[in-house]
Amino acid sequence: MEIYPEGKRKHIRDYENLKMYLHSEPKNAIERKENKETMALAKKILAIREAEYYQGKFDLKTTTKGIRRFLEFFREKAEERFDSPKNYGNWTAALIHFERCISPNGAISCLPKA
């Protein structure tokens, strides 16, 4: 997921095209039966994909609960250093610089890895 400066989130999703199609208006019993069989097969494939996801096959992480804004985090860490004037000055100077460069809605997970 990416977070833009306006605060909007864009989800990054992958789709799998099964290349299975339904008759939009089935005209007879054969077409209705084909639609039922196609839907049943698609649901089975979905169940298999969900099982693979839950077993950790794709190494996906749930990130919805852990999203935290970087500037809020850094501001809290800077305030923890208030008792040390020299150290606090360095942290506040860095915070001012970050506020100029980083979006206020930027999440920690969106920062580049070192």
C-alpha positions as CSV (number, residue, x, y, z in Angstrom):
1,M,0.0,0.0,0.0
2,E,1.2,3.5,-0.8
3,I,0.2,6.7,0.9
4,Y,0.2,9.9,-1.1
5,P,0.6,13.5,0.2
6,E,-3.1,14.1,0.1
7,G,-3.5,11.3,2.7
8,K,-5.1,8.9,0.2
9,R,-4.1,5.3,0.1
10,K,-3.6,3.3,-3.0
11,H,-3.8,-0.5,-2.6
12,I,-1.4,-2.6,-4.6
13,R,-3.3,-5.7,-5.7
14,D,-2.6,-8.6,-7.9
15,Y,-5.3,-10.3,-9.9
16,E,-5.3,-13.7,-11.5
17,N,-7.3,-14.1,-14.7
18,L,-8.8,-17.6,-14.7
19,K,-10.0,-17.2,-18.3
20,M,-13.3,-18.7,-17.4
21,Y,-16.4,-16.9,-18.6
22,L,-20.1,-17.0,-17.9
23,H,-23.0,-16.8,-20.3
24,S,-24.5,-13.3,-19.6
25,E,-28.0,-14.4,-20.4
26,P,-28.2,-18.2,-20.5
27,K,-30.7,-19.3,-23.1
28,N,-31.2,-22.9,-22.1
29,A,-30.5,-25.5,-19.4
30,I,-27.1,-26.4,-20.8
31,E,-25.8,-22.8,-20.6
32,R,-27.2,-22.5,-17.0
33,K,-25.5,-25.7,-16.1
34,E,-22.2,-24.4,-17.6
35,N,-22.5,-21.2,-15.5
36,K,-23.1,-23.2,-12.3
37,E,-20.1,-25.4,-13.0
38,T,-17.9,-22.5,-13.9
39,M,-18.9,-20.6,-10.7
40,A,-18.3,-23.7,-8.6
41,L,-14.8,-24.2,-10.1
42,A,-14.0,-20.5,-9.6
43,K,-15.0,-20.8,-5.9
44,K,-12.8,-23.9,-5.4
45,I,-9.9,-22.0,-6.9
46,L,-10.6,-19.1,-4.6
47,A,-10.6,-21.5,-1.6
48,I,-7.3,-23.0,-2.6
49,R,-5.7,-19.5,-3.0
50,E,-7.1,-18.5,0.4
51,A,-5.7,-21.6,2.0
52,E,-2.3,-20.9,0.5
53,Y,-2.4,-17.4,1.8
54,Y,-3.3,-18.5,5.3
55,Q,-0.5,-21.1,5.2
56,G,2.0,-18.3,4.5
57,K,2.9,-19.5,1.0
58,F,3.1,-16.0,-0.3
59,D,5.0,-14.4,2.7
60,L,2.4,-11.7,3.0
61,K,2.2,-9.5,6.1
62,T,-0.9,-7.9,7.6
63,T,0.0,-4.2,7.8
64,T,-3.3,-2.5,8.4
65,K,-2.9,-2.4,12.2
66,G,0.8,-1.5,12.1
67,I,0.6,1.7,10.0
68,R,2.2,4.6,11.9
69,R,3.1,8.0,10.6
70,F,6.8,8.6,10.7
71,L,6.7,12.3,11.8
72,E,4.5,11.5,14.8
73,F,6.9,8.7,15.8
74,F,9.9,10.9,15.4
75,R,8.3,13.8,17.3
76,E,7.6,11.4,20.2
77,K,11.2,10.2,20.2
78,A,12.4,13.8,20.1
79,E,10.3,14.8,23.1
80,E,11.7,11.9,25.1
81,R,15.1,13.7,24.8
82,F,13.8,17.0,26.3
83,D,15.9,16.5,29.5
84,S,19.2,16.5,27.5
85,P,19.4,20.0,25.9
86,K,22.2,19.3,23.4
87,N,20.7,16.0,22.3
88,Y,17.2,17.5,22.2
89,G,18.5,20.3,19.9
90,N,19.8,17.7,17.5
91,W,16.5,15.8,17.4
92,T,14.4,19.0,17.0
93,A,16.7,20.2,14.1
94,A,16.3,16.8,12.4
95,L,12.5,16.9,13.0
96,I,12.3,20.3,11.3
97,H,14.3,19.0,8.3
98,F,12.0,15.9,8.1
99,E,8.9,18.0,8.2
100,R,10.2,19.9,5.2
101,C,11.0,16.7,3.2
102,I,8.4,14.1,4.2
103,S,4.7,14.1,3.8
104,P,2.8,14.5,7.1
105,N,0.8,11.3,6.2
106,G,3.9,9.3,5.3
107,A,4.0,6.0,7.0
108,I,7.1,4.3,8.4
109,S,6.6,1.4,6.1
110,C,6.7,3.8,3.1
111,L,10.3,4.9,3.9
112,P,13.0,3.4,1.8
113,K,15.0,0.6,3.3
114,A,18.7,1.2,4.0
